[in-house]
Amino acid sequence: MLKRLERLWASLEEMGCYKQDSLGFLVSNPTNRLYLSGFTGESGYLLLTPQENWLLTDGRFIEQAREEAPGFEVVDLGKEPLKKLGEVVAQAGLEDLYFEEEDLTFAAYRRLEEAIENWPRKPILKPASKVVERLRAIKEPEEVKNIQQAIEVAEAAWKHIQEYLKPGIREKDIALELEYFMRKKGATAAAFPIIVASGPRSAWPHGKAGDRKLKPGDLVVLDFGAVYQGYCSDLTRTVVIAPATDEQHKIYRTVLTAQEKALEALKSGISGREVDALARSYIEEEGLGSYFNHGLGHGVGLSVHESPTLSWREEAPLPPQAVVTVEPGVYIPGWGGIRIEDMALVEEGGCRLLSKASREFLEL
């Protein structure tokens, strides 16, 4: 954790927030709190300074915090959490306090302001955007190892579930079996609500599993992942309940080729926009561009969706050691959808494919 805190201060210095005795950084995002401290409890804040670090939480988690975050001074937030936080901020003698602007609610911001209002040395509250998220994008070797294990759990579930994909079975039952199997294999949870969308519903990119029963000729999109040691995986495969049509085969090949083009180009230094464009332009050339209606991919780590992103919005160069998904899709209303999703480690000069499950178009 110490190295992560050192990287945080270096990042803040790059932003022009020079390391000084009177500078503080307030962490309110739960995942960022875990990343920087190791504390797995459900509530609290981190108050970080160059000299000392505080973990403020409620009475339910005090002993847990002391055990999981030994480098932090643990403070009980008591009955008035924001008031207590304000007291610690003021007593730390801070002049500038940066906070996570995407996560601290306006109500909490106002209460924090009120709590420090009458202190002789009132710190100035300053917003900071996604400072910790940018650190999290660059994965340490142990993080990659945990992600790889989460992928292997999901891939074992994918192999297992294929025998269940038959006419008459409900989407909901498939999702339940996937989660049950992943937990048996060591996952602490599914990484997100499992998507099983069949027939016309497969054209819904985030179609949650429902009561619909599989039918012959259905396309079935399965999007699922496991959580292992806090880290996530994300895998999507599309199959057809036999028989498949020529059009289904053709569009599947289009999606697969688009993914391969993106993976070939994926490396550190290229922007997320550029990688997205490679896959998107191929799908457009095949006359299906209007049916690819989401970004190409996203980072995965402690959260299943995190920085960096592969989309038309992402202009920043991808950092080395980021783990991202590459997941082009085609979704035609009334006909169905096809998505193929794999995870890759971004490296200098290329990428390393982390997911190994076959991408063959299966007729089951």
PyMOL commands that set and color helices and strands:
alter all, ss='L'
color gray80, all
select helices_A, chain A and resi 2-14+30-37+59-68+81-91+106-116+131-136+141-164+171-184+199-203+246-265+272-285+289-291
alter helices_A, ss='H'
color red, helices_A
select strands_A, chain A and resi 23-27+45-48+53-57+73-76+96-100+124-128+189-190+195-198+219-224+226-228+231-232+235-240+297-299+306-310+323-326+329-332+336-339+342-347+350-353
alter strands_A, ss='S'
color yellow, strands_A
deselect
rebuild
show_as cartoon
